[in-house]
Amino acid sequence: MDSSCFGDKLVTQNTVIRLFAMSPDLAKPTNRWLPRFSLRSLLLITVVCAFGAFYFGCKLNAENFDAIKTGMTQKQVERLLGGSPGHYGRYWGPSMMTLEGVLIEGRKEVWTDDDTMLEVFFDEDSKAVGKHKRSRFHRYSLISHWLRGEFR
């Protein structure tokens, strides 16, 4: 029989088993809170990461727009601007831009953030044939737009 010295008293294995048997909470230790805790923690971490990626996500490198030259491939343009065509800003609300008549033959790809719209035109071989930067562009937050009463 195993025994341990606990202070000045001798504690045997049978004594410990009897103590656990008298207390139903101690008799069957469970970790029921652990899965809920882990699930909640995982959910919180996921939400925080998603918010961080959305809020501090990819940035449009508009300062590289002048480096785009005729004949560059779309992949080269994407590397200069920081990614594939799309929106790189925080807001997904309505936008306001100037209407400018740009007549360039080819497929138009657009990169935007909250204050910039860049248009690059490509031929059938995905080589740049022209580019244009809107003189004024701004995308609004849906919430701020709604708060100002501009949603109807």
Backbone as CSV, one residue per row, in Angstrom:
resi,resn,N_x,N_y,N_z,CA_x,CA_y,CA_z,C_x,C_y,C_z
1,MET,0.844,-1.174,0.000,0.000,0.000,0.000,0.891,1.240,0.000
2,ASP,0.549,2.184,-0.912,1.310,3.431,-0.980,0.884,4.339,0.156
3,SER,1.860,5.033,0.722,1.542,6.014,1.746,2.504,7.172,1.634
4,SER,2.022,8.333,2.035,2.846,9.527,1.994,2.780,10.205,3.344
5,CYS,3.810,10.931,3.662,3.822,11.662,4.919,3.332,13.062,4.636
6,PHE,2.230,13.413,5.235,1.643,14.733,5.037,1.659,15.413,6.390
7,GLY,2.630,16.283,6.588,2.820,16.873,7.905,3.212,15.778,8.877
8,ASP,2.497,15.664,10.003,2.793,14.603,10.957,1.824,13.445,10.826
9,LYS,0.953,13.448,9.796,-0.023,12.382,9.617,0.345,11.533,8.420
10,LEU,0.068,10.307,8.508,0.317,9.375,7.430,-0.949,9.284,6.582
11,VAL,-0.839,9.565,5.281,-1.979,9.542,4.367,-1.799,8.351,3.450
12,THR,-2.775,7.459,3.458,-2.703,6.280,2.597,-3.570,6.492,1.371
13,GLN,-3.389,5.634,0.387,-4.171,5.712,-0.841,-5.651,5.500,-0.541
14,ASN,-5.982,4.609,0.382,-7.387,4.373,0.735,-8.015,5.605,1.356
15,THR,-7.260,6.370,2.132,-7.783,7.589,2.744,-8.137,8.607,1.659
16,VAL,-7.291,8.757,0.693,-7.536,9.711,-0.399,-8.763,9.293,-1.191
17,ILE,-8.901,7.987,-1.497,-10.059,7.499,-2.250,-11.337,7.749,-1.466
18,ARG,-11.323,7.524,-0.148,-12.513,7.778,0.665,-12.864,9.263,0.686
19,LEU,-11.867,10.132,0.729,-12.128,11.578,0.720,-12.795,12.002,-0.593
20,PHE,-12.306,11.491,-1.715,-12.912,11.818,-2.996,-14.321,11.255,-3.109
21,ALA,-14.548,10.080,-2.538,-15.868,9.460,-2.610,-16.885,10.234,-1.796
22,MET,-16.470,10.886,-0.706,-17.399,11.649,0.127,-17.807,12.961,-0.535
23,SER,-16.990,13.490,-1.403,-17.298,14.754,-2.064,-17.593,14.486,-3.539
24,PRO,-18.862,14.578,-3.941,-19.206,14.264,-5.327,-18.506,15.178,-6.340
25,ASP,-18.257,16.439,-5.969,-17.593,17.354,-6.906,-16.144,16.959,-7.154
26,LEU,-15.508,16.395,-6.139,-14.118,16.003,-6.287,-13.965,14.591,-6.822
27,ALA,-15.034,13.799,-6.722,-14.940,12.396,-7.113,-14.658,12.249,-8.608
28,LYS,-15.293,13.066,-9.420,-15.111,12.970,-10.869,-14.694,14.339,-11.402
29,PRO,-13.411,14.597,-11.386,-12.990,15.896,-11.904,-13.266,15.986,-13.403
30,THR,-13.869,17.076,-13.816,-14.167,17.279,-15.236,-13.619,18.616,-15.685
31,ASN,-13.470,18.734,-16.952,-13.022,19.994,-17.553,-14.096,20.507,-18.501
32,ARG,-15.345,20.523,-18.026,-16.433,20.986,-18.895,-16.267,22.449,-19.283
33,TRP,-15.693,23.247,-18.421,-15.510,24.666,-18.739,-14.438,24.867,-19.797
34,LEU,-13.502,23.924,-19.917,-12.391,24.088,-20.838,-12.840,24.187,-22.299
35,PRO,-13.720,23.297,-22.803,-14.137,23.457,-24.204,-14.856,24.781,-24.455
36,ARG,-15.705,25.214,-23.509,-16.398,26.492,-23.693,-15.400,27.641,-23.657
37,PHE,-14.464,27.561,-22.731,-13.455,28.604,-22.637,-12.637,28.654,-23.919
38,SER,-12.239,27.505,-24.403,-11.440,27.459,-25.620,-12.228,27.958,-26.823
39,LEU,-13.492,27.584,-26.923,-14.319,28.027,-28.037,-14.526,29.541,-27.984
40,ARG,-14.793,30.052,-26.791,-14.960,31.510,-26.650,-13.662,32.240,-26.977
41,SER,-12.562,31.706,-26.487,-11.272,32.338,-26.763,-10.970,32.315,-28.252
42,LEU,-11.216,31.192,-28.879,-10.981,31.072,-30.313,-11.854,32.048,-31.096
43,LEU,-13.111,32.167,-30.702,-14.017,33.103,-31.362,-13.535,34.543,-31.183
44,LEU,-13.129,34.901,-29.976,-12.637,36.247,-29.713,-11.373,36.537,-30.520
45,ILE,-10.453,35.602,-30.549,-9.214,35.786,-31.299,-9.520,35.932,-32.787
46,THR,-10.458,35.137,-33.293,-10.840,35.220,-34.705,-11.432,36.586,-35.033
47,VAL,-12.316,37.079,-34.170,-12.941,38.382,-34.403,-11.899,39.495,-34.362
48,VAL,-11.008,39.441,-33.387,-9.967,40.470,-33.272,-9.045,40.444,-34.490
49,CYS,-8.651,39.258,-34.923,-7.779,39.153,-36.100,-8.486,39.631,-37.366
50,ALA,-9.753,39.269,-37.506,-10.503,39.709,-38.688,-10.643,41.222,-38.702
51,PHE,-10.937,41.799,-37.529,-11.054,43.254,-37.444,-9.715,43.907,-37.763
52,GLY,-8.640,43.348,-37.210,-7.314,43.907,-37.471,-6.939,43.822,-38.933
53,ALA,-7.233,42.697,-39.546,-6.931,42.541,-40.968,-7.763,43.502,-41.802
54,PHE,-9.021,43.691,-41.405,-9.892,44.608,-42.135,-9.455,46.055,-41.923
55,TYR,-9.160,46.404,-40.667,-8.851,47.790,-40.343,-7.432,48.176,-40.748
56,PHE,-6.494,47.272,-40.526,-5.100,47.573,-40.815,-4.578,46.744,-41.980
57,GLY,-5.475,46.239,-42.805,-5.125,45.289,-43.859,-4.187,45.840,-44.912
58,CYS,-4.267,45.264,-46.067,-3.390,45.626,-47.170,-3.559,47.094,-47.512
59,LYS,-2.485,47.671,-47.966,-2.490,49.088,-48.295,-2.218,49.240,-49.789
60,LEU,-2.956,50.113,-50.416,-2.715,50.440,-51.813,-1.489,51.343,-51.881
61,ASN,-0.504,50.959,-52.670,0.723,51.747,-52.821,0.550,52.732,-53.969
62,ALA,-0.291,53.742,-53.762,-0.598,54.717,-54.814,0.622,55.537,-55.198
63,GLU,1.596,55.648,-54.294,2.800,56.434,-54.613,3.621,55.786,-55.730
64,ASN,3.383,54.512,-56.004,4.090,53.820,-57.085,3.381,53.947,-58.432
65,PHE,2.269,54.674,-58.473,1.488,54.765,-59.712,2.312,55.354,-60.856
66,ASP,3.143,56.347,-60.557,3.950,56.978,-61.611,4.993,56.032,-62.187
67,ALA,5.334,54.967,-61.467,6.344,54.007,-61.947,5.768,53.028,-62.966
68,ILE,4.444,53.028,-63.148,3.818,52.126,-64.122,4.118,52.641,-65.528
69,LYS,4.668,51.760,-66.342,5.049,52.130,-67.715,4.299,51.255,-68.716
70,THR,4.099,51.792,-69.890,3.478,51.038,-70.974,4.310,49.788,-71.267
71,GLY,3.633,48.660,-71.423,4.309,47.403,-71.715,4.526,46.522,-70.491
72,MET,4.303,47.065,-69.285,4.447,46.242,-68.075,3.320,45.217,-68.034
73,THR,3.608,44.038,-67.494,2.569,43.023,-67.348,1.680,43.374,-66.161
74,GLN,0.514,42.751,-66.118,-0.395,43.002,-65.004,0.237,42.573,-63.684
75,LYS,0.993,41.484,-63.680,1.668,41.024,-62.456,2.662,42.066,-61.955
76,GLN,3.391,42.708,-62.864,4.332,43.759,-62.462,3.593,44.949,-61.876
77,VAL,2.475,45.319,-62.496,1.666,46.423,-61.983,1.123,46.070,-60.599
78,GLU,0.646,44.838,-60.431,0.119,44.404,-59.139,1.190,44.465,-58.058
79,ARG,2.431,44.082,-58.393,3.511,44.166,-57.407,3.775,45.613,-57.009
80,LEU,3.720,46.531,-57.976,3.948,47.949,-57.673,2.847,48.531,-56.783
81,LEU,1.596,48.159,-57.079,0.472,48.755,-56.357,0.108,48.020,-55.072
82,GLY,0.688,46.852,-54.839,0.460,46.158,-53.572,-0.542,45.027,-53.628
83,GLY,-1.025,44.666,-54.794,-1.970,43.551,-54.894,-2.783,43.610,-56.161
84,SER,-3.693,42.654,-56.268,-4.538,42.578,-57.457,-5.566,43.707,-57.448
85,PRO,-6.216,43.970,-58.571,-7.219,45.044,-58.611,-8.293,44.824,-57.559
86,GLY,-8.760,45.910,-56.978,-9.801,45.827,-55.960,-9.753,47.029,-55.040
87,HIS,-10.524,46.926,-53.967,-10.624,48.008,-52.992,-9.749,47.700,-51.787
88,TYR,-8.883,48.634,-51.411,-7.947,48.450,-50.310,-8.228,49.392,-49.146
89,GLY,-9.376,50.026,-49.141,-9.702,50.947,-48.066,-10.481,50.278,-46.947
90,ARG,-10.865,51.075,-45.961,-11.617,50.561,-44.818,-13.114,50.582,-45.077
91,TYR,-13.580,51.516,-45.897,-15.011,51.722,-46.054,-15.534,51.033,-47.312
92,TRP,-16.769,50.538,-47.211,-17.435,49.897,-48.344,-18.721,50.618,-48.692
93,GLY,-18.791,51.876,-48.352,-20.006,52.637,-48.611,-19.992,53.266,-49.999
94,PRO,-20.896,54.208,-50.207,-20.966,54.898,-51.500,-19.705,55.724,-51.742
95,SER,-19.431,56.005,-52.999,-18.243,56.787,-53.332,-18.634,57.997,-54.170
96,MET,-17.740,58.971,-54.187,-17.910,60.181,-54.977,-16.628,60.362,-55.775
97,MET,-16.750,60.623,-57.077,-15.561,60.827,-57.903,-15.859,61.820,-59.005
98,THR,-14.805,62.344,-59.548,-14.962,63.226,-60.699,-15.216,62.377,-61.938
99,LEU,-15.964,62.921,-62.869,-16.218,62.228,-64.137,-15.261,62.806,-65.174
100,GLU,-14.333,61.988,-65.579,-13.307,62.434,-66.514,-13.355,61.545,-67.745
101,GLY,-13.339,62.137,-68.900,-13.394,61.370,-70.144,-12.028,60.810,-70.517
102,VAL,-11.815,59.550,-70.237,-10.556,58.891,-70.577,-10.866,57.848,-71.634
103,LEU,-10.288,58.010,-72.816,-10.530,57.068,-73.909,-9.254,56.297,-74.193
104,ILE,-9.111,55.157,-73.549,-7.962,54.295,-73.778,-8.517,52.918,-74.116
105,GLU,-8.082,52.379,-75.239,-8.532,51.053,-75.642,-7.927,50.001,-74.724
106,GLY,-8.720,49.001,-74.382,-8.204,47.895,-73.575,-9.097,47.600,-72.378
107,ARG,-8.721,46.568,-71.689,-9.441,46.127,-70.496,-9.004,46.994,-69.321
108,LYS,-9.986,47.560,-68.630,-9.683,48.455,-67.508,-9.713,47.676,-66.202
109,GLU,-8.650,47.822,-65.391,-8.592,47.272,-64.045,-8.472,48.446,-63.084
110,VAL,-9.165,48.349,-61.948,-9.256,49.482,-61.022,-8.746,49.088,-59.644
111,TRP,-7.912,49.948,-59.070,-7.436,49.831,-57.691,-7.946,51.056,-56.939
112,THR,-8.566,50.854,-55.779,-9.061,51.986,-54.982,-8.710,51.798,-53.513
113,ASP,-8.637,52.927,-52.820,-8.705,52.932,-51.366,-9.727,54.005,-51.021
114,ASP,-9.742,54.505,-49.814,-10.804,55.446,-49.443,-10.694,56.795,-50.138
115,ASP,-9.502,57.165,-50.625,-9.314,58.485,-51.235,-8.637,58.463,-52.603
116,THR,-8.439,57.309,-53.186,-7.702,57.211,-54.451,-8.356,56.195,-55.374
117,MET,-8.431,56.533,-56.661,-8.866,55.571,-57.672,-7.833,55.570,-58.794
118,LEU,-7.227,54.401,-59.001,-6.230,54.225,-60.051,-6.784,53.268,-61.093
119,GLU,-6.701,53.664,-62.359,-7.186,52.840,-63.459,-6.013,52.517,-64.364
120,VAL,-5.846,51.233,-64.650,-4.790,50.807,-65.567,-5.463,49.992,-66.661
121,PHE,-5.078,50.269,-67.900,-5.677,49.612,-69.060,-4.678,48.612,-69.628
122,PHE,-5.186,47.407,-69.962,-4.334,46.324,-70.458,-4.852,45.832,-71.811
123,ASP,-3.922,45.383,-72.644,-4.315,44.787,-73.922,-4.628,43.308,-73.712
124,GLU,-4.864,42.595,-74.819,-5.243,41.179,-74.710,-4.109,40.297,-74.186
125,ASP,-2.858,40.791,-74.210,-1.709,40.048,-73.669,-1.404,40.435,-72.224
126,SER,-2.312,41.177,-71.593,-2.150,41.668,-70.211,-0.932,42.567,-70.048
127,LYS,-0.663,43.377,-71.071,0.397,44.390,-71.009,-0.269,45.758,-70.876
128,ALA,0.281,46.601,-70.034,-0.289,47.927,-69.795,-0.200,48.782,-71.053
129,VAL,-1.326,49.403,-71.405,-1.353,50.304,-72.561,-1.695,51.733,-72.152
130,GLY,-2.072,51.928,-70.907,-2.391,53.269,-70.420,-2.772,53.226,-68.966
131,LYS,-2.826,54.410,-68.376,-3.186,54.511,-66.956,-3.860,55.851,-66.711
132,HIS,-4.606,55.920,-65.627,-5.295,57.153,-65.278,-5.555,57.173,-63.783
133,LYS,-5.339,58.333,-63.174,-5.639,58.520,-61.748,-6.723,59.580,-61.649
134,ARG,-7.841,59.213,-61.009,-8.930,60.186,-60.847,-8.434,61.373,-60.042
135,SER,-8.798,62.577,-60.475,-8.335,63.767,-59.758,-9.019,63.898,-58.402
136,ARG,-10.215,63.322,-58.272,-10.890,63.366,-56.961,-11.713,62.100,-56.809
137,PHE,-11.527,61.428,-55.666,-12.269,60.211,-55.350,-12.346,60.101,-53.841
138,HIS,-13.512,59.713,-53.336,-13.647,59.480,-51.891,-14.749,58.457,-51.655
139,ARG,-14.461,57.464,-50.801,-15.446,56.457,-50.420,-15.858,56.726,-48.976
140,TYR,-17.166,56.682,-48.735,-17.722,56.988,-47.422,-18.046,55.717,-46.646
141,SER,-18.034,55.833,-45.340,-18.474,54.756,-44.466,-19.988,54.631,-44.561
142,LEU,-20.490,53.412,-44.635,-21.945,53.213,-44.663,-22.601,53.788,-43.421
143,ILE,-21.955,53.624,-42.261,-22.530,54.100,-40.996,-22.583,55.621,-40.967
144,SER,-21.481,56.285,-41.329,-21.492,57.750,-41.308,-22.468,58.293,-42.353
145,HIS,-22.575,57.619,-43.481,-23.517,58.025,-44.523,-24.952,57.915,-44.007
146,TRP,-25.249,56.827,-43.295,-26.574,56.620,-42.730,-26.859,57.633,-41.630
147,LEU,-25.868,57.913,-40.780,-26.060,58.876,-39.681,-26.335,60.284,-40.186
148,ARG,-25.766,60.623,-41.329,-26.011,61.954,-41.905,-27.366,62.016,-42.607
149,GLY,-28.083,60.897,-42.670,-29.399,60.885,-43.291,-29.358,60.852,-44.797
150,GLU,-28.275,60.376,-45.378,-28.133,60.378,-46.816,-28.589,59.060,-47.442
151,PHE,-29.034,58.117,-46.609,-29.583,56.858,-47.138,-31.084,57.015,-47.298
152,ARG,-31.581,56.665,-48.425,-33.028,56.732,-48.642,-33.491,55.488,-49.307
